[in-house]
């Protein structure tokens, strides 16, 4: 039980730090713009899923709390 809590704490801390560092997830999609016979044109568009800083802060704080509680037991 103790090792599971410590692993969860470390994962939450890592997720919190990464979330605060990157502020969002960016990915690229290809969309078909034009198709005339054998000629095809595509466009690449970047889309971003924003991650609010509060989410990273909560994950980091939750990981620290679990780490402290797991270390006391």
Protein Blocks (a to p, Z undefined) as FASTA:
>chain_A
ZZmmmmmmmmmmmmmmmmmmnopacddddddfbdghjbccdddddddddddfklmmmmmm
mmmmmmmmmmmZZ
